[in-house]
C-alpha cells in the first residue's frame, strides 16, 4: 500500500532529483553492469534508513555470501553491527544448500517463504533482493514474463518498499529481459562512462519513478568516507 512517505536514497544530491526519495510501496530496479556498485548503493539505503530513520530493513542475497558482504560493507564505513537489530541480512544461497528438506521446492518458493517469514518476524519496511538476474537463472522460468509479473505482484502484496538489483551487460540498452522494467515502479541506472582514454566515471540516473517529478539526467556518482554523492557530470 502506497502512502505519502518517501525513503531517502542517502545519495547526497540525488534525493533532491527524486522529489525527496523513493515513494513508499514502490518496487525499484537498480540496474547496471558489473562494477557499478549496485549492491553497495542498495545496502547503503537500507543501512542509513535503519541507522538514521529507525527503519526496519532486510537484505536477501543470492549472489554474495553473508560474511563477505558484511566485511565489504564494514570496510566501506557501514558497519552492520550498528544496525544489527534493524537490518536483517540473509544468505539465501547458503540456506538453500544446507536445507535438504527444501530440495523439492523451487527457488522462487524458497525466496517467497523466507521473505514472508522475515516480514512476519521483523515487519521490515525496506527490502532488497540481490539479485533478480541470479533468481531468474536459478528459477529456470518456463514462462518468464508471466512468472515475473506474478512475482512482482506478490512483492507488492508483501507491503514493503523493494529494491531489486538487476545485472546488465556492458553496452546493453534494455533494463529488463522479460518486461520487469515495465512492471516495476521505478528504475535507477548506474553505468561506467569513459571520459577519455584513461579515465572512467560512475554515473547514475533515475530512468523512471512513478508518482514522482524526477530528473532523467545522468549525474556523476562518487563514494568517499562512507557517503555516496551525485554531482553534476564532470566533463573533460
N, C-alpha and C positions, 0 to 999 in steps of 0.2 A: 504494500500500500504506500503510495507516494504522499508526502506532505510538503510543507514549505521548508523543511530543514535541508541544509546542504552540508556535505562533508568536504572539508578543505583537502586539497591535494598536498599541501605543505611543500609545494614547489614555489619558492619565493618569486613573485612577479607573474605567476601563471594563474592563480586563483582569481585575480582581477580580470583575466581574459575569459574566465568561466562564470562570470556573474556571481562570484563568491565560492564556487566549488561544485561538486557533483551532487545533483539532487537525490534526496533520499529515495530508495527503492529502485534506482536505476541499475541496469546491467551494462557495464562499460568494458569494452575490449581495449587492452593495452597491446598494441601491435608493433612489431618491429623485427629487424634482422638480429642475428646474434651479436652480442657486444653492446647493445644499446641501453643496457641497464633497466630492462623492463621489470625484472623481479625486484630489483632494488627500489625502483620507483613505487611499486605496489606495496612492498614491505614498509617503506618509509611512510606511506599514507596510513597504513594500519597502525604502525608503531606510534606515530605522532598523535593520531586521534586517540589512542589509548593513553598516551602519556600526558597530553595537554588538554584533552576534552573529556577524559574519564570514560571513553567509549570502550565497548567490548568488541573484540575482533577475532577472526580465525583465519589462518593461512594453511591451506591444504596443498602439499607439494607432491607431484607425481614425478618430478624430474630431479630435483636436488635433495640429497639426504638431509635430515633434520640437523645433525651435528655440523655438517658442512655449512648449512645455511646459517646456523647460529654463529659459527666462527666468522663467517663473511660479514654478517650484519654488525657484529660486535666490532670487527676491525674497521668498519665504516662509521663508527660512532653511534650505533644504535644497539645498545646492549639489551638483549631480550629480558635479562633479569630485572630490568627496571619496570617491566610491564607484565611479568610472568603471571599475575593474577587476572590480567585483562586481555592478553593476546595468546591464543592457543595456536601452536604450531604442530601440524600433523604430517608425518611422512607416510603418505598413503601407500606408496610402493612397498615400503618395508613391512607395513601391516599386511598387505596382500600376500607377500612372500612367506610370512610367518604363520598365517592362519589357514591351515589346511581345510578347516571346516567350511571355508568360503570358496572352495575350488570350483563348485558348480555355478557360482554366481558370476554375472558379467561385471566388468569394470565399472560400468555405469551404475549398476545396482549397488556395488560396494561404495562407490562415491556418494550416492544418494543416502545410503544407510549412515555413513559416518558424518556427513553434513547434517542430516536430520538429528542424529544423536547429539552432536555438538550444539546445535541450535536449541535443543531441549535443555541441555545441561548448562549452557552458558548464556543463552539468548543473545548471541552476538548480533551486532548492528552492521558490521563491515565484514566482508568475506572475500578471500582471494583464492582462485583456482590457478595453479601453476603446473602444467599449462593445458589449454584446450587442445593444442596440437598433439600432445602426448596422449591425452584421453581419446582423441579421435583415432589415433594409431592403435592403441590398446583395445578399444571397444570393437573395432572392425565392424562398423555400422553396415548393415545391409542396405538400408535406405537412409543415407546420411542427412539429407535435407530435412526429411520428416522427423527423424530421431533427434537431430539437433534442435529443431523447433520445439519438440516436446520437452527436451532438456531445459531449454531457456524458459519455457512456460512453468516448468517445475521450480526453477530458480526464482521466478517472480513470486510464486506461491509460498516460497520459503520465508518471504517477508523480511528481506535484508537488502543491503546495497552490495552489489557484486562487482569485483574487478576480475576480469578473465584475461590471462596472459595468452597471447597468440603469436606464434612464430611466423615470420615472413622470410622468404628467400631474398638474397641480395638482388636489388633491381626489380623486385616484384611490385606490381601496382595494386592488385586486389587485396582487400583487407580481410577476406574470408574465402574459404574454398567452397563452402556449402551453404552460403546465404546467411551465415551468422552475423555478417556486417550489416545486414538489413534488419534482422530481428533484434539486434542489440539497441539499447537506448543511446549509447554513446561510443565513440571511438577516439582514442588518443594514440597518435602515431609518433614513434620515435625512430630516427634514422641516423645513419652516418653520412656526412656530406663532405666530399673532397673540396677543400678551399683552394688548394694549389697542389703542386706536385708532391709536397711532403706533409702538409697539414690537413687533418681531418677533424671535423666538429660533429658533436652530437646535436641533433635538432629535434624539437618537439612541436607538435601542433594538435589542436582539437579538431578532428575531422567533422564530428557531429556530436551534439549533446541536446537531446530533446528537452523542450521546455526551458531552454537557456539561450540568452543572447551572448554568443561567444565569438571570439576572433578565430578565423580559419587560417591565420598566418602561421608560418614557422617561426620559432624562436630558438636561439642558441641555448642548449641545456648544459649547465655547469654543475659540478659537485665539488664542494670544498668544506672541510671541517664539519662533516656530517649533515650538510644542508644542500638540497637541490635548489637551483636557481634558473629561471628562464629570463633571458635578456634579449634585447634587440639583436637580430642576426648580425654577427661580426663579419664584414666582408673583407676582401683583400685590401 
